Amino acid sequence: MNNKFFGKSYLTVDQIEKEDILYLFEKVDEMKKLVESKGGNDELKGKVLAALFYEPSSRTFSSFLSAMQRLGGGIIPMHGMSYSSVAKGESLRDTVKTFSCFVDILVIRNPEVGSAQEAAKYATVPVINAGDGTGEHPTQALQDVYTIKSHFSDIATLTVGMVGDLKNGRTVHSLTKMILKFGVKKFVWVSPKILMMPQEIRERVEKSGGETVEVENHNDVIGDLDVMYDTRVQKERFTDLAEYERLKLAYIITPDVMKKAKKNMIVMHPLPRVGEIAYEVDRDPRAVYLTEQMENGMYVRMALLKLILSQ
């Protein structure tokens, strides 16, 4: 298969098809074996990545930097942008144009929906969307689907549950769009009414022939799920902090809750968590959020960087 990623930006899951994803996953397998056997190589020696993160990030930021360095590339890490010219009022357009002069690829996280697409208009190098507000997180979707596929041979038959802040959670938006490409039809969405999945995502599932069940109590449905994707209530998206405090721990996954789940169900979380999964659940073999899901993020980003930057 031809490398359709080469020289291209990766801004949304809508721009890639199932065959592209599976091709990338083959490279993810290679990256995993490479790290386990040698720690890395010099395939991207001479290439430089700039990480322009206008919002806080631990995992995505660090995994991109680690991915680039394990392939021999260089990095310019800009985390928070408070010590850059952005603090002086520089526009996204000018920032992108400036860093395009120094590097071979830009990775951008910005609180504005559509910011990555805007950046790509002015960049002269490929741009990767590392999260644009409540919009999308397309690299997270890749690592999530890769993780799910490592547990289930036919993910089209799965019932996928998503719990928490589904309105503001860009991870669940991107994940839903991506697993629809693999034929998943059954979705269970658990959230307070104020944090329900956006209408656009609901309509996309319906148009694909999928079925959605929306409930407010995870205890009522956890036994039906093959995948439970938990998310935090996002404080940074609330203007009314009293409302956030009321909702932040609406759903807590505890060992008692897990007793109701299937033996082969997996629990996922994009992290950070802020109390919605009890620490005791970490010991459950079905909990993959702090182990393989996290680790897969680095392998996925290694594969993506390799495909974009080398033919």
Phi, psi and omega in degrees: 000141177289149178278097182281354180274340189302125176072006185255152170282155174237103191245332184206151178293343181293341185274355180236149180255174184304317182294328176293319181295316180295324176297315178298320181297329175298320178289328176298317177303319179295319181295322179297314179295322180298313182294319181294327184266321187233347183088337181157188177207194184246030184299329181250025177300134182093348176266148181229136178248136171251124177259107182255095186251105179278346179241156178299145176200140173250299188289309183296314180301308184292323183290325175295316180295316179297319180299315181294318182290325179292341177259013173087004182274169177260165183223148167238100184270117177242101187246110180100330175064005183290340178252021177249180179292349174300324179295341178268359179104011180295139181284160175301319180304311183289324178299315181295316179298321180296308184289337175298337179285340188255336193231176180256345180201145179245135172243122189235132167239130184213145183288351183268128175299132180087003183294324180293319177296322178296316179299321183295336178295328188253345180285147175255008176229164179300148179239136174248130177279113178259020179125119178238089179057230179270010184283271185223162172219075191292333176284329175296321179299321178297314181291329179290315179292321176301318179295316180298317181294335179287346181253335186228128183289326181233093185284348179297335184270000187280154167257116186254121178257141177232130191233134171118228183272086183275342178289312185261351187281099180296333180295318180286332176295310181293320181297317179300314180298322184284318182286342172297329178294338180262007174089010178297134185240340187248116180237135174240119183249122184243117180194160168296157182302326182288344183240029181291159179301138179302150182301324182298321179288320179299316181294325180295318178297316182296319180295332180275000181087013181277167181241133178240138173240126181242122182225169180249357182232115182293335180296336182284341189232351188301330180291346181267351192269144170263328176230130173243112182256106184266147177222155176277157168282126192271101182304322185292347179264357183262137171266336178254100184293333177297322178292321177298313181299326180290329188256345193300330179241040180297330180227122177237123179271117182240169175304325178294320176296319182294337178297337182273352185271162176296154181294332182252010176294148174244145178254126181238158179200131180287344181063155006283156172261152180228039176114353185280347171234123180295145181300331181297334180291338181303331182279348180289129181298344178278349180274113185247001189292327181261003182240259188291323179301316179295311183296323180298334179300320179291316181297319179298317182286330172298313181297317181295316178298317179300315183290324180287323188261350180220141183268000000 
